[in-house]
Amino acid sequence: MCDTGKSCNSDSEPLTTHPSCHLRLPYRYTRLEDGHIRLLDLSPGPPESPLMCSLRVTDLMKMVNVVNTIDCQLRGRYEALSYVWGDPKVTEEICCAGQSLFITVNLGDALRRLRYIDKVRTLWADALCINQNDNKEKNAQIRLMGLIYWKARLVNIWLGHETEENIKLRSDVAVSLIQATADLDNGTDIADTIARRFRPLGSEVILDHDDVHFEWEAARLLFNRPWFRRAWTVQELGLACDAVFYCGNAYFSLLQLKLFKRFLRGTGSSFSSFYCLDTGSYGLAENYYNSTRGNMRLEYGSDPKMAETFLQVLERARTLECTEPRDAIYAFLGHPSAFKSQLLDDGPYLWYTSNFLSGATTLIEPDYSADNTVGNLYFELAITAIYKLEIGPELFSHIIHDEKTIEWGFPSWVPRWNIDDEARAFYIDPTIYYSASGGLSHTLFDVVMEEKADSTTKLRLKAQNFDSINFRYTLPDASMFTVLKNPFITFVSDIPQCILNPIEDLYTEYTAFRSTLPMTSWEHNNVMSFVVTLTAGLSQHSDHEKFIVEDPETHFVNFCAYRREKAAIWGPVLAADEREHLNIYEGSADHFFDDLTIVAGRRAFFFTEKGYIGLGPRIMRDGDQVWLPLGAKMPCVLRPWGDGTYKILGLAYVHDIMEGEAVAGREEDDFEVITLR
């Protein structure tokens, strides 16, 4: 790769200059025609010189669309810029065609890093190429955003300047690690040697060499930069045919990042777990690539249970950040699923550009007007999903509430995409899914619009009442399930055991409560059932594609190993006979830890009055009810609201009913009509 800040080829464009900006006349944008965009011609200059540029309009629909070629020079006539805006109140001036524009300092830093010394560089940068004061133009340009990044010859990703004072933790150290690791073929002896720098699980000292620690700590700091946590960056990277990441003076390629991630998923997984290496938007960007350029461009098939929805894309991105709350949805309208006209529609996946050339519309259109509140947007998307996609109970897969939102007057059945501190949706994909309704299909939901202005819009559906909650135990964040003892953490003696070792504390509470139940219920809540319930019946290390309940013995052995090793490091001190019992089993503690992290974090373990056990929303309380909507894959937890209606708290895993046991022999007429508010 050639990127030194200078021109890479000999056919340089003539140098250009612009009149001085001393008059400070504000730049005046001209109106854009449909399908047109502005390109930024960045004038050459040394690093310390003022930024100068010009803007020109081009028809995006007529630009060359060559994507399957190694020669990046043939892919388009411009490069796109991906960056984080930074503080909008801290700005600097750029001279644009002799007039003045103000941009954030972070954008200015990015342009200086990318500016050539001897030739014009043509870029697309949203803050300059879109008139930010014109909502109508912003709406139109947002619709084209996916195509803009798709057609770019290259996407330049600016992570920011170097900010670390400790030379051992600087970004160039992390970049060197990424590049060196990318040179390894995952699974080779060299990669295994690096992975073996980890001592056995539970060691006081995790790494053999301090330098290795600093390398990986530097990598953690690099991936903690804001760019990896922003919503917009997902499609900006995911739709790129190629990309280069810049951080200060260091840089690395998209291919190098892909190989680095492949190492972390394989022999280097211990590094990823120990250092909490979360590349955020990169994993989501892979889905974009697979859906538009990769071998998974087509939908999975004709089975509605296996069709991808736009809401699933939003669910994966729930933890990402955006300054404008509506961008939690608008930032993903470039995904093919947003162009679906019905649930089983593979057209948007066939050839990405056709979604724009054909004039196809997305499920919802961007609208930044003041009248379009966040609540209106959430409601519009839910209604569209119900009536246009007819997704039925799949809508409830995206319901998340906290103690405050469940009390609000806003409909509880409308997914809220701004909640990220509660457990995310249960992991349901085409190969791992539940079938609590057996072979029964859902009927179309009925949205009831109330005439009273202060009334909440309600939702009617068919469902079956299963049981009520009479015990719950709230689990902490999944990070507290770890077995590894980090030598850089200082333990405080008064930290409660439910925080240090929540699973052991839950096991004690579970055992005590179970002893109070009639023996007739014990078949549903025995220890084997308890172990399976902790991971919602799923395992990342199972040979089976669907449920680990097909192999509960191995899961139980791993659980015993987890209890033994977790208690040895984090406490409590187990009784001698208990330790002796656990020592019998030679399972994998880290495998059980991996499985715990799938769904258990920030949820509640519960008993029902009939003695069933499960996992559900942590805001549930005694008296809440477990219902199964007709055709739903999973039950949900509802809260009676006193007027014959209910509020939905979220989905639940209930052991022994996830494969249709609760509806055996039942038909649609056996389900009652209920109303959600």
C-alpha positions, 0 to 999 in steps of 0.5 A: 500500500502506498500512502505517505501523504504524497501522490502515489502516481505520476499523472498529478493534477495541476496545482490549484490556488484560491483567493484569500479568505481574509474577507470571511464571506460565508460559503453559499451552497447551491441547490442539489438536483435529485441523485447529485452530490458535492465532491470536495477538491482538497487543495495541496499544501504542507501540513502547517498551511491553511486548509483550502478547497472547492466543492463541485456537483456531480451526478452520483447515478452516472458515476462508474460502478466498477467494484470487482477489480483489484485496481482501486483506481478504477473503482470511482473518482473520489474517496470518502471520509469516515470520522467522528465530528467531535465537539460541534462548538470547537471549530476552525475555518476552511477556505472554500472557493474563496469563501469561508466555512467552519468545520470541527477541529477533528475534521480539520485534522483529518483533512490535513492528514489526508492532504497531498503535498503536490496534487488535489485530492478528491474526497467526500466528507459529509460536514462539507458536502452536505448543507447542514443547515438545510433539512430537506437536503440532509434528508435527500443526501441521507438516502444516498449515503449508502451509495456514496460509500459504496461507489467510493474508490477508497474510504479513509477512516480517521481515528484521531490524533495521538493522545497517549502520553505513555510511549508504550501505549501509543497508537503506533504500538497498537498498529504495529501489533495489528500489522504483525498479527495480520502477517500470521496465518491464523492457526499456524505455529507462530500464532499458537506461540503468541497465544501460549503467552497466556498462562493457564486460566486463573493465574495471578500473572497472565502474561509472560512479558510486560512488553506484550501487556503494553502492546495489547493494552495499546490495542484496547485503547485504540479500539476504545476510540470514539470512531469504533462506537459511533452508529454512522461508521458501520455503513461507512466501513461496511459498504467500502470496497477498501479502507485505510485507518489513520491514527496520528501518523500510523495507519493500517489497512482494512485487510490487516484489521480483518486478519487481526480479527480472525486471529482474535476469534481463533487462537488469540481469543484469550487476548480478546477476553482478557483485554475486552477488545471490542472493535464495536462497529467493525463486527457490524460492518462485516454484516454489511459486506456479506449482505452487499458484496460477500457470498451471503448476498441472497436471503437465507431462503423461503422460510420466514423464520430465516429472513433478515429484518431491518429491526435485527440490524438495528438490534445489533447496533443498539449499543452504538452512539449517535449525537442525533437520537434519530440517527440510531435508525437513519444511520442504517437505512443503507442496509439492504434490509431497509429496502425490503417491500415484504419479509421475504424479499431478496431483491435488495440483496441481489445487486446493491446499486439497483436499490438506488437506480430503481428509485426504491424506497426504504421502510421509512424515510429520513426526516429531520424536521422538528415535528418528527420526534424520536417517539414518532419515529419509533412508532412509525417503524413499529407500525411499518414492521407490523403491517408491511413486513407482517413480522408479528411476535418477532417485534417483541424480540426488540423490546427492552425496558428499564424501570423508568420507561415501563412506567411511561405513557408511550406504548410498551410494545414499540421498540425503543432504540435508545436503551442500551444499559439493559440486556439486549435481545436474546440471540436468535438467528437462522440456525439457533432459534426457539419454537415455543409455539410449535408449528402454530403461526401468528395472526396479524396484529391489530393496532388500536388507535384511541380517540382520546388524545391522552390515550396510549395506542394499544396492540391486540394479539392472541396469546396464552397465559402460562404462569406467574413469577414468584421468585427472581434473582437479578444478574449483573453485567456479563463482565462479572462472570469472568474467571480470569483474575486481572492482576491490575484489579485491586480487590476490596474486602467489602465487595458483596459476593453477588458481585464477585461471583454472581453465579455461585450466589445465585446457585445458593439462592436457587437451592434454598428456594427450590427446597421450599417447592413441592417435589412434583415440580422438581422435574422442571427445576433440577440442577441439570435444568438450572445449568441449561437455563443459565445459558438459555439452552444455548452453547457456543461450543456445542456440536449441535446447531440448535440446543445444548439440551441435546448434550446437557452432561457436557454442559453440566461438567463445564459448569462444575469446572466453572464453579471450581475455578471461579470460586478459587479466584473470586471466592467464596471458599467452598466447603471441603466436600463441595470442592471434592465433588467438583474436582471429579469433573474435568470440564472447561470453565472458559467454555461455560463462561463463553456460554454465560456471556451469550444471554445471562448478563443483565437479566433475571433468573426466575421461578414461576408458581408452577416451579418452572425456571427461566431467564427474563428481563431484570425489571420483572417482579413477583406477580408479573406473568409469562405469556406465549403470543401465538406463533412466537418463538419465545414467551414474553413477560407481561405486567398486568396494568389494572384495566385488563391490559398489559405492558410487555417487559421483554422476552423470556426463556422458560425451560421445558417449554421452548420446543412447543411443549406448552402448546401441544394439542392446542389450536389457534382458537385456544388462544385468547385475545389480549391488549398491550398498552 
